[in-house]
Each structure stands twice: as structure tokens, then as C-alpha cells.
Amino acid sequence: MKVIICGAGQVGWQIARHLSGERNDVTVVDSNPDLVRRATDTLDVQGIAGFASYPDVLEKAGARDADMIIAATHSDEVNMVTCQVAHSVFAIPRKVARLRSQSYLTAIYSDLYRRDHMPIDVVISPEREVAEAAQQRLSAPAAFDTERFLQGDAQLLGLTIDDDCPIVNTPLRQLSDLFSTLRAVVVGVRREGTLFAPEPGDQLFAGDSCYVVVHHEDIRRTLEIFGKSLRKQERVVVIGGGNVGLAVASALEKRTERIRAKVIERDRRRAERAADALERTIVLHGDGLDAALLAEAGIDRADAVLCVTDDDKTNMLAAVRAKAAGCPMAIALVNDPTMVPLMEPLGVDAYINPRATTVSSILRHIRHGRVRSVYSIGDAEAEVIEAEVLSTSSLAGKMIREIDFPEGVLVGAVRKGDKVVKITGDLRIEDGDRVVIFALAKDVAQVERLLQVSIDFF
């Protein structure tokens, strides 16, 4: 498969890493030669320095025989023109574009849009994806990270181990004996800043952060086992009334259960736009770091605060201030993954990484083959991969205990037909099963070889 990726920033680089690792022919295009050089030096890809929308640049990138183009530059206009040129000049069959502007998205998602006028097969909106991720965090307030797999039948939960956790200092193998019907697997543990895949004899200690893959029917029970309370989200304060904050507030208004939301926005024009767009949500104009304004918003009575401004430091500080004022749950939007380790010392409960969310969304939309989904954990330290097992895979026909997985790999969930089954060493993986696998970054390539992934695109 020949793929052109336009934009060599963090999103483009991550997509290139995934696709080149699956032995696709990948070419990266960016107007910044340094970013192109970084991609070619660290990945098995070709690089072209130039403007992605220029036909001669796409020609050099091999557009004449490309199967797909992914336009993920920082400019909506460049991404749209790139797809238009790819369609009109080179007849590239599959075109994916990342678009941020709400005006473009409104037109594209409405009847005003006609594919023959702007030929984009898949539109990725980072703001909408982040808004969806924010709603997931709100729906699982006890988790600092969460993602759905197997069409929602399984969920990844990131849980912090507190001093009063009932299973602290308990070997993981004993959990299977204590809770024989529980469909949940601890696939990753972060201890003192290091992420690892635990062995059956490993214990969980207070202060650890663990990643658990859980059947959706067992989420409540799993949270109780880990000592987490289930809190209803009835009052939410959103700090930041831009595209993400507005999308979250709009979604909260549409929920069947009544949620009282308030939005705080510093920019007057954005605040007025949010007030016009929202029906039942109160919009306050002012600084989300202002203690008096937070008090006016009722932060001490709120069930959660969602900090989604376009500045990481503001989000972190606003979350800390809200917690200090008595809000039990604080979620921060963090673009810089190096700031994530500061969350626990600062008392921030959960975070949203837009880069990881966008990368996962793009991969989910462009893959039509055996790999169905990829979710990046932390600063690309590990991945959770959902894939269908091929008959030619070295997994097929073997019990889990017989499979030669690297040390940093664990199976988190398996679906046979329409049923998600409990993971045991004796469970046999068959052709057609859907598996959810946790893999440390260094072991991802080995997992792909075990799966013998055959990628077919739309």
C-alpha cells in the first residue's frame, strides 16, 4: 500500500510510524525540512520538503500511483486543497483530511456539502474527537484514562491505586481466584514513572497507576474492587468556550439525564458565540483562573471540572485551583505529554491528549483490514491494539499460554462471535476472533508480526 502523509508534525509522524511499521510504502511531505529529516531519520519512510498542496510536490511524492493521501498539516485550507489536487490531478482513490474550523465542518456535515465539489472521503475533526474523549472521561470519573474497544463491549480504564484499595499488595494471579467470573485484566502498571506489563505474581502498591481492560458489563464491579466510587455527574464546569468546550457543552445538553453545565471563557467574542449556541448552559465571561469567578460558577458544588482551553499550563493550573476549591474531579486537556507526570503530584484526576486521540481516530477511520483500532498510552510508551486474528497468524489455534509473547505484551480481551470471554491461559485463540492486546512500544513490531496483519484500505 502506497500512502502519502502531508504534515510531519506529531500527528503525521505518529501515523507514519504506524503505517510504515506495517510495511506500507510511506512518503512524508512537509514544508519544514527539519521535520521531514526527523521522519526520514527515525522511520522507514521517504520524505519530500515542500508545500503539500502543490501538484509538483505531490508528483515528487509519488502521487501518480498512490493508494491514499492523508492531509494532516496545521492548515485546513492546505488540507482541503491537497485532497482536491489529489483527486482532480492524480485520481488518488482514498483521501483523508484533518479539519479544525467549525465553519468548514458545519458545511461538510450538512446538506451543503457535495463530495464531487470537495472530494474528501474521511474528515477528522480533532476538536470533535477531543470532545468525545472528554465525554468518555466524564462517564468514567474514577478513571484517569479510558478508551473503548470491540465496538464498546470492552473498555480500557486507567486507575490510580490508593492506600485504601482493597486489592493492594495482592498478587494479580489471586484476583482470578477471588473474582472467578470477572472479565477484567490488568495489562499495564506505571510505578515510579516506569510503565511495564505485569507478571501474574506482581502486586499492586499504593501510588501505582494501572491500566485495566474490562468487559463493559463488569465496569461497575471492577471499580468497586479497585476501591473506586461511582459518582453521578450532575454539575459540570467547563473552562474554555472554544470549539472543544462548546462541543462538550452541546453534548451535555443533549444527554437524556439532566446535567447542569456552566462554561467559563476569557475571550468575549468566544463567550458570546457559546452563549448564542447553547440553550440551557450558563456562559460566564472571565478568566478560569480567577478564584472569585470559579466561586460564582459554583465550583465547590460541581461534580467535575473540565479544563479545555488552548493552553496546557492554564488547564493544569485551573484544574489545581478547582480541586483546591472543593471540586472532586478535575480533567485537563494536555497537548504536551511531558506534563502528564505532573498530574499526580498536582492532584489532577484525568487528562486528555489531543494528539493521541487524533492519531487513534485517523487510524480507526483509514483501516479496514485486520487491525481495527490503536490507542496510544502516555508519551507513545505503549499501545493497545484491537485486531482480528487471521488463519495465517501464529496466534490462531494456540492457547494463550502457548503463544510466545514478548515480556511487554498482554492480551486484555477476546471476543468470539458476539461474546467477550474471560481471559485464561487455557483460552484458545481461533481464526476470526477479535483480540485486544497491550504492548509496550518496543514490542509493537513483534505483535504485528505475530498477528501477520494484512491491511486492506477502503
FENVENRA-V920131 format. One record per residue. N is the residue number from 1. PHI is phi in radians with two decimals (none if undefined). Layout:
# FENVENRA-V920131
N;PHI
N;PHI
This chain:
# FENVENRA-V920131
1;none
2;-1.80
3;-2.22
4;-1.89
5;-1.98
6;-1.73
7;1.94
8;-1.92
9;-1.25
10;-1.09
11;-1.18
12;-1.05
13;-1.11
14;-1.12
15;-1.09
16;-1.07
17;-1.11
18;-1.11
19;-1.25
20;-1.21
21;-1.16
22;-1.67
23;1.13
24;-1.49
25;-1.49
26;-1.99
27;-2.14
28;-1.83
29;-2.11
30;-2.73
31;-1.32
32;-1.68
33;-1.06
34;-1.15
35;-1.18
36;-1.10
37;-1.12
38;-1.07
39;-1.15
40;-1.24
41;-1.33
42;-1.84
43;-2.21
44;-1.50
45;-2.39
46;-1.68
47;-2.35
48;-2.27
49;-1.61
50;2.85
51;-1.39
52;-1.11
53;-1.46
54;-1.37
55;-0.99
56;-1.19
57;-1.20
58;-1.13
59;-1.04
60;-1.11
61;-1.38
62;1.59
63;-1.15
64;-1.03
65;-2.20
66;-1.35
67;-1.64
68;-2.72
69;-2.29
70;-2.05
71;-1.69
72;-2.26
73;-1.33
74;-1.43
75;-1.91
76;-1.03
77;-1.11
78;-1.10
79;-1.11
80;-1.22
81;-1.14
82;-1.03
83;-1.15
84;-1.12
85;-1.13
86;-1.04
87;-1.38
88;-1.31
89;-1.62
90;-1.99
91;0.94
92;-1.19
93;-1.22
94;-2.20
95;-2.27
96;-2.12
97;-2.31
98;-1.64
99;-2.21
100;-1.89
101;-1.09
102;-1.12
103;-1.09
104;-1.11
105;-1.13
106;-1.06
107;-1.17
108;-1.20
109;-1.48
110;-1.87
111;-1.25
112;-1.23
113;-1.49
114;-2.26
115;-1.03
116;-1.28
117;-1.50
118;-2.36
119;-1.31
120;-2.10
121;-1.36
122;-2.35
123;-1.83
124;-1.90
125;-1.89
126;-0.97
127;-1.13
128;-1.18
129;-1.15
130;-1.15
131;-1.08
132;-1.12
133;-1.09
134;-1.09
135;-1.15
136;-1.09
137;-1.09
138;-1.16
139;-1.31
140;-2.23
141;-1.13
142;-1.41
143;-1.81
144;-1.55
145;-2.63
146;-2.75
147;-2.73
148;-1.70
149;-2.39
150;0.91
151;0.98
152;1.57
153;-1.31
154;-2.30
155;-2.43
156;-1.56
157;-2.12
158;-1.69
159;-2.18
160;-1.57
161;-1.54
162;-1.62
163;-1.05
164;-1.64
165;-1.10
166;-1.07
167;-1.85
168;-1.12
169;1.13
170;-1.85
171;-1.00
172;-1.07
173;-1.13
174;-1.27
175;-1.08
176;-1.14
177;-1.31
178;-1.27
179;-2.22
180;-1.15
181;-1.75
182;-1.26
183;-1.70
184;-2.62
185;-2.32
186;-1.39
187;-1.76
188;-2.60
189;-2.36
190;-1.89
191;-2.29
192;0.93
193;1.51
194;-1.90
195;-1.67
196;-2.56
197;-1.58
198;-1.29
199;-1.56
200;-1.01
201;-1.51
202;-1.22
203;-1.95
204;-1.72
205;-1.99
206;-1.01
207;1.75
208;-1.21
209;-2.06
210;-2.17
211;-1.95
212;-2.16
213;-1.69
214;-2.24
215;-1.15
216;-1.06
217;-1.32
218;-1.85
219;-1.10
220;-1.03
221;-1.12
222;-1.09
223;-1.08
224;-1.15
225;-1.08
226;-1.52
227;1.31
228;-1.79
229;-1.53
230;-1.71
231;-1.82
232;-1.33
233;-1.70
234;-1.81
235;-2.25
236;-2.27
237;-1.90
238;-1.86
239;-1.73
240;2.04
241;-1.89
242;-1.34
243;-1.04
244;-1.19
245;-1.05
246;-1.14
247;-1.13
248;-1.14
249;-1.08
250;-1.10
251;-1.15
252;-1.12
253;-1.14
254;-1.50
255;-1.13
256;-1.21
257;-1.40
258;-1.26
259;-2.14
260;-1.56
261;-2.04
262;-2.28
263;-2.02
264;-1.99
265;-2.35
266;-1.34
267;-1.43
268;-1.06
269;-1.12
270;-1.13
271;-1.09
272;-1.17
273;-1.10
274;-1.12
275;-1.10
276;-1.22
277;-1.42
278;-1.70
279;-1.73
280;-1.89
281;-1.64
282;-1.44
283;-1.94
284;-1.92
285;-1.63
286;2.82
287;-1.48
288;-1.17
289;-1.60
290;-1.33
291;-1.07
292;-1.14
293;-1.21
294;-1.09
295;-1.13
296;-1.11
297;-1.34
298;1.31
299;-1.10
300;-1.25
301;-1.79
302;-1.29
303;-1.47
304;-2.77
305;-2.13
306;-2.07
307;-1.76
308;-2.30
309;-1.31
310;-1.58
311;-2.22
312;-1.02
313;-1.14
314;-1.07
315;-1.09
316;-1.15
317;-1.17
318;-1.11
319;-1.11
320;-1.11
321;-1.12
322;-1.12
323;-1.10
324;-1.11
325;-1.47
326;1.98
327;-1.32
328;-1.33
329;-2.35
330;-2.19
331;-2.08
332;-2.13
333;-1.46
334;-2.28
335;-1.41
336;-1.53
337;-1.15
338;-1.23
339;-1.52
340;-1.03
341;-1.06
342;-1.38
343;-1.01
344;-1.11
345;-1.05
346;-1.49
347;1.48
348;-1.38
349;-1.37
350;-2.65
351;-2.44
352;-2.20
353;-1.81
354;-1.03
355;-1.10
356;-1.10
357;-1.13
358;-1.18
359;-1.04
360;-1.06
361;-1.14
362;-1.08
363;-1.10
364;-1.14
365;-1.39
366;-1.59
367;-1.60
368;-2.25
369;-1.78
370;-1.36
371;-1.44
372;-1.70
373;-2.80
374;-2.39
375;-2.18
376;-1.59
377;-1.88
378;1.09
379;-1.55
380;0.95
381;-1.41
382;-2.73
383;-2.35
384;-1.93
385;-1.99
386;-1.84
387;-2.56
388;-1.66
389;-1.41
390;-1.47
391;-1.13
392;-1.50
393;-1.21
394;-1.27
395;-1.41
396;-1.10
397;1.47
398;-1.90
399;-1.30
400;-1.00
401;-1.15
402;-1.53
403;-1.44
404;-1.48
405;-1.35
406;-1.08
407;-1.10
408;-1.60
409;-2.23
410;-2.46
411;-1.50
412;-1.72
413;-2.78
414;-2.42
415;-2.00
416;-1.91
417;1.16
418;-1.91
419;-2.13
420;-1.53
421;-1.82
422;-1.27
423;-1.44
424;-2.40
425;-1.13
426;-1.54
427;-1.18
428;-1.67
429;-1.53
430;-2.04
431;-0.99
432;1.66
433;-1.15
434;-1.81
435;-2.11
436;-2.02
437;-2.13
438;-1.63
439;-2.49
440;-1.10
441;-0.94
442;-1.20
443;-1.87
444;-1.07
445;-1.06
446;-1.16
447;-1.10
448;-1.09
449;-1.19
450;-1.12
451;-1.27
452;0.85
453;-1.13
454;-1.95
455;-1.58
456;-2.02
457;-1.73
458;-1.01
